[in-house]
Amino acid sequence: MQDLMVTNQDSLTMTSTQLLSLVNSKREEFSENPVRLNQFNDRIIDELEGDDYKTFVVENPNKTTSTVYELTIDQCMLVSMRESKSVRKSVLAMLNKTKPVQPVQPALPQNYLEALEHLVIKEKQLIEQAPKVEFVNRFIESTGNKSFRQVAKLLKANEREFRAFLYESKVMYQLGGGWTAHANHIDAGRFYVTGGEANGHAYTTCKFTPKGIEYIAGKWISHKEVK
C-alpha cells in the first residue's frame, strides 16, 4: 500500500483513484467486471453524503479532466462496503493493514572506512542531481517580472514550442498582434499586465510574475516528461 498518502503522524488518506485501482484489482481476482471511474465517483458522493473530504481536479494525458477525492481510511472502508462479500473482505483486509509511515533513522558510520564510503556515495548523488540543482539555482536567481523570451531562456525551451504549449494549455493567447494571459491566470497573480499608448496605438505588455514562473516551470517540466 505504498500509494497511501500520510497527512499526519496518526492518520492516512488515500485518493479515490488509488482506492478504485485497489477495488478493481480485487474484482479481477474474483472474476468481476471493473468499476468505471464515473460510477465509482457517484458511489463516493452518495455514500459519503455529509462527510468532509477534499476534492480536486486533475488533468489526464488526453487533455481531459477528472475529479479526484482525498479520503480517510474509514471513508474508504465505507465506500468499499458496497462490493460483493469476497471483494469487500479482501479490500478491507488491505485497508486494515495500513499504518502511519515511521521515518527510518539512517545508521551512523561505525568506523573510518564506512564514513569514507558514505562520503563517496553522497558525492555521487550530488553529481547525479547537478542538472536539477542548476535549474533550481537559476530559478531562485530569477527575481521580478519576466518576459516570454526571458522565461523561455530560463527554462531552456524552444520559443516556438513554448509558445504553442502556452496556447494549448490555455495559459496565453494572441490579442491584437501581441500575446496576453487568460484572465484566470492574471487573477491568480501569475502575470503582470500593463497598458499604454504609442503613436496613437494602444498596447499591452504581459509579463510572468515570480509566482507565474514557478507555476509554468512545473507545467513545462511535466509536459516535457510526458513527451
C-alpha positions in Angstrom: 0.0 0.0 0.0 2.8 2.4 -0.8 0.4 4.7 -2.6 -1.1 5.8 0.6 -0.5 9.5 1.5 0.4 10.4 5.0 -1.4 13.5 6.2 0.0 13.5 9.7 1.7 11.1 12.1 -1.5 9.4 13.2 -3.8 9.3 10.1 -3.6 8.2 6.5 -5.5 9.2 3.4 -6.0 7.7 0.0 -7.1 9.2 -3.2 -10.3 7.9 -4.9 -8.3 6.8 -7.9 -5.9 4.7 -5.7 -9.0 3.2 -4.0 -10.6 2.4 -7.3 -7.4 0.7 -8.5 -7.4 -1.4 -5.4 -11.1 -2.3 -5.7 -10.7 -3.2 -9.4 -7.6 -5.4 -8.8 -9.6 -7.4 -6.2 -12.6 -7.6 -8.6 -10.3 -9.0 -11.2 -9.2 -11.7 -8.7 -12.8 -12.8 -8.3 -13.7 -12.6 -12.0 -15.8 -9.5 -11.5 -16.1 -6.7 -14.1 -14.2 -3.5 -13.1 -16.0 -0.4 -11.9 -15.8 2.7 -14.2 -14.4 5.9 -12.8 -17.7 7.9 -13.1 -19.7 5.1 -11.4 -17.2 5.0 -8.6 -17.3 8.7 -8.1 -21.1 8.6 -7.9 -20.8 5.9 -5.3 -18.4 8.1 -3.2 -20.7 11.1 -3.4 -23.7 9.1 -2.4 -22.1 7.0 0.4 -20.2 9.9 2.0 -23.0 12.5 1.8 -22.5 15.0 4.6 -18.9 13.9 5.2 -15.9 16.2 4.9 -13.3 15.3 2.2 -11.1 17.1 -0.2 -11.9 17.4 -3.9 -9.6 18.4 -6.6 -9.4 18.2 -10.4 -6.5 16.5 -12.3 -5.6 16.7 -16.0 -5.4 13.4 -17.8 -2.8 12.7 -20.5 -5.5 13.1 -23.2 -6.2 16.7 -22.0 -9.5 15.7 -20.3 -10.0 16.3 -16.6 -11.2 14.0 -13.8 -12.4 14.7 -10.3 -10.4 13.1 -7.5 -11.3 12.8 -3.8 -9.0 12.5 -0.9 -10.5 10.1 1.6 -9.6 8.8 5.1 -9.2 5.1 5.6 -12.6 5.0 7.4 -14.2 6.6 4.4 -12.5 4.2 2.0 -14.0 1.3 4.1 -17.5 2.8 3.9 -17.3 3.1 0.1 -15.9 -0.5 -0.2 -18.8 -1.9 1.8 -20.9 -1.8 -1.4 -18.7 -4.5 -3.0 -19.5 -8.2 -3.0 -18.7 -10.2 0.1 -15.4 -11.6 -1.4 -14.2 -8.4 -2.8 -15.2 -6.4 0.3 -13.4 -8.7 2.7 -10.2 -8.6 0.5 -10.2 -4.8 0.2 -10.9 -4.3 3.9 -8.1 -6.6 4.8 -5.7 -4.5 2.8 -7.0 -1.2 4.3 -6.7 -2.6 7.8 -3.0 -3.3 7.2 -2.3 0.4 6.6 -0.2 2.1 9.3 1.4 5.5 9.5 4.9 5.5 8.0 7.6 6.0 10.6 10.8 7.6 9.5 13.8 5.4 9.5 16.9 6.8 11.1 20.0 6.2 9.0 22.7 4.2 10.7 25.8 6.1 11.7 29.1 5.1 10.3 30.8 2.7 12.6 34.4 3.3 11.5 36.6 5.4 9.2 36.1 3.1 6.2 32.3 3.3 6.5 32.5 7.1 6.8 34.6 7.3 3.7 32.2 5.1 1.7 29.3 7.3 2.9 31.1 10.4 1.5 31.8 8.8 -1.8 28.1 7.8 -2.2 27.0 11.3 -1.2 29.3 12.9 -3.7 27.9 10.6 -6.5 24.4 11.6 -5.6 25.3 15.3 -5.8 26.8 14.8 -9.2 23.7 13.0 -10.5 21.5 15.8 -9.1 23.6 18.6 -10.7 21.2 19.4 -13.6 18.2 19.8 -11.3 20.3 21.8 -8.8 21.4 24.1 -11.7 17.8 24.7 -12.7 16.7 25.4 -9.1 19.6 27.9 -8.7 18.6 29.7 -11.9 15.0 29.9 -10.8 16.0 31.2 -7.4 18.0 33.9 -9.1 15.0 34.9 -11.2 13.5 37.8 -9.4 11.0 40.3 -10.7 8.7 40.0 -13.6 10.0 38.3 -16.8 9.0 38.5 -20.5 8.1 35.5 -22.5 11.5 35.3 -24.1 13.3 35.6 -20.7 11.2 32.7 -19.3 11.8 30.6 -22.3 15.5 31.2 -21.9 15.3 30.4 -18.2 13.6 27.0 -19.0 16.0 26.4 -22.0 12.8 26.0 -24.1 12.4 26.4 -27.8 10.4 29.6 -28.2 8.1 28.3 -30.9 7.4 25.1 -28.9 7.0 27.0 -25.7 4.5 29.4 -27.3 2.5 26.5 -28.6 2.5 24.9 -25.2 1.2 28.1 -23.5 -1.6 28.4 -26.1 -2.7 24.7 -25.9 -2.6 24.9 -22.1 -4.9 27.9 -22.2 -2.3 30.0 -20.4 -1.8 32.7 -23.0 -3.5 33.7 -26.3 -2.9 36.2 -29.1 -4.7 39.5 -28.9 -4.2 42.4 -31.3 -0.9 41.3 -32.6 0.5 40.5 -29.2 0.2 37.8 -26.6 -1.6 38.1 -23.2 -2.6 35.7 -20.4 -6.1 34.3 -19.8 -8.0 36.1 -17.1 -7.9 33.3 -14.5 -4.1 33.3 -14.6 -3.9 37.1 -14.2 -6.4 36.9 -11.3 -4.2 34.2 -9.7 -1.2 36.6 -9.8 0.8 34.7 -12.3 1.1 37.6 -14.8 1.5 41.3 -14.6 -0.2 43.2 -17.3 0.3 46.9 -18.2 -1.0 49.1 -20.9 -0.2 52.3 -22.7 -0.3 54.2 -26.0 2.4 54.9 -28.5 2.0 56.8 -31.8 -1.8 56.7 -31.3 -1.9 53.0 -30.9 -2.9 51.3 -27.6 -0.7 48.4 -26.4 -0.5 45.9 -23.5 2.5 44.2 -22.0 2.1 40.9 -20.3 4.9 39.5 -18.1 5.3 36.5 -15.9 5.5 37.2 -12.2 7.8 35.0 -10.0 4.6 33.1 -9.0 3.8 32.6 -12.7 7.4 31.4 -13.4 7.1 28.8 -10.7 3.7 27.7 -12.0 4.7 27.4 -15.6 8.0 25.8 -14.8 6.2 22.9 -13.1 3.8 22.6 -16.0 6.6 22.7 -18.6 8.7 20.1 -16.9 5.7 17.7 -16.7 4.9 18.4 -20.3 8.5 17.5 -21.4 8.5 14.4 -19.2 5.2 13.1 -20.9 6.7 13.7 -24.3 
